[in-house]
Amino acid sequence: MNADKMQEFAKARRLFPHTKKTVYFNSASYGPFCLPVEKAIIDNLKLRLDATRDDTRMAMATGEALRGGYAKMIGASKKDVGLGLNTSFGLNVAAFGLPLKKGDEILVSDLEFPAIIYTWQAAAQQRGLKVRVVKSSNRCFDIDALGKAITRRSRVVSVSFVQFFNGFKLDLKEISSLCKKHGMYLVVDGIQGVGVETLNVKRTGIDVLSCGCQKWLLGPQGCGFFYLSEEIRDSLANPFMSYLGVDWKMQYSDMCRYNLTPFDSARRFELGYCVILNLLGMKASSDIIGALGVRNIQSHNHALLDRLIAYIKTDATYTITSRLEARHRSSILTFTCDDVRRLYKAIIKNRILVSLREGSIRVSAHLFNNAADIDRLIKVLKRFPGKR
Ligand SMILES: Cc1ncc(COP(=O)(O)O)c(C=O)c1O
């Protein structure tokens, strides 16, 4: 990365007040707020307290800007993107909307975050589908096992872009090729990768992607977006039709019109009015990500984790539990040791926020982190009393 870009990252860091006190490596749990998010939300709170003008048009315009911004982030068109409430929202659109028949099979991984599992289990129960579990290998998604699990009834593969507990980034292109070959849909939970790992949904051949904005996208809880490929959009039933799924052409003075046309876009799958505080927060944080660029954020995050990996490799106390091949790397790195709970407590005590997941310390590096943050963590690892 060139010096100018590095300056931009240093400048972005200053927008995150927590960096003065805390080392935050926990974006895989939820993202911290930055000052522009705070300002956007507080300004709207004030506007609502003063109640001097109607902010409906601003809300609509912000929604439009967000659909366009997220579409750009994932290589889609604005028409393909709708605003949801979280990751589960878009997964439900797929699970209850895709044209599936009784007996059709949904293939999921045995080490999946529960959002995919519970959603498809409910859809399976109501629609007579069957959820089948594909066994992982060495705690990572196994494409060969997926290939072997496919039967003539298999219609959907539903997976996370990045595995939540060890940061394993799936090769979605490879999975999508398999899906195309067998006439299956690919439904992706994007929350652990979108915004920090480059992804082009069209080139990759994803049918549905859903992503909450509360983690790597650094927005408030309760907001997200979903992508529906143009090819499948019109074949999807709409599980939640709302009055804002039709095109009012911004004319809200005469509302008793019941024959308006649904949007010819993913927007018709949205569910009524969004929380404007959320929209404004999402816009403020996505602008920062957009300005830095996902590719640059990815390089920045991976370089920080490289620094940690280099240390861990020299210290026999610790074992890396993430896979390190370039195509499976993400902004999450995990490692463990004999007494991992004790280590977790030692790290937290030093005001470094990480997570303990499935027996490993999970470190999530993001755009506001820097090398000094990594060095603070390394210092704790060096002094850990439970060292071998
Ligand atoms: C892979 C994955 N999917 C989904 C979620 C959250 O789902 P939602 O945005 O619906 O709350 C998480 C974390 O909370 C996650 O790690």
The ligand as an ORCA input file, in Angstrom:
! r2SCAN-3c Opt
* xyz 0 1
  C     -21.910    -15.993     10.244
  C     -22.903    -15.164     10.996
  N     -24.144    -15.012     10.500
  C     -25.059    -14.252     11.106
  C     -24.774    -13.598     12.291
  C     -25.795    -12.713     12.904
  O     -27.062    -12.794     12.272
  P     -28.042    -11.557     12.306
  O     -27.376    -10.436     11.550
  O     -29.274    -12.047     11.634
  O     -28.277    -11.204     13.739
  C     -23.506    -13.774     12.881
  C     -23.092    -13.166     14.155
  O     -23.777    -12.727     15.011
  C     -22.552    -14.556     12.190
  O     -21.311    -14.701     12.674
*
